């Protein structure tokens, strides 16, 4: 997403208020190891949002956040 947005890790780091190595580390982590807070900050720096959708074993879906 970052590259599609035309941003460098350094630019994203500035927008997030962190250092470039932290963005690099964040991008290498499996998504399940990233906290929702970190992910929201990263996506905000990319001017993107996060939508959470819960799915039950029966296939029911519940939107947990608004788009």
Secondary structure as UniProt FT lines:
FT   TURN            2..6
FT   HELIX           9..16
FT   HELIX           20..28
FT   HELIX           31..33
FT   HELIX           36..45
FT   TURN            46..47
FT   STRAND          53..55
FT   TURN            57..58
FT   STRAND          61..63
//
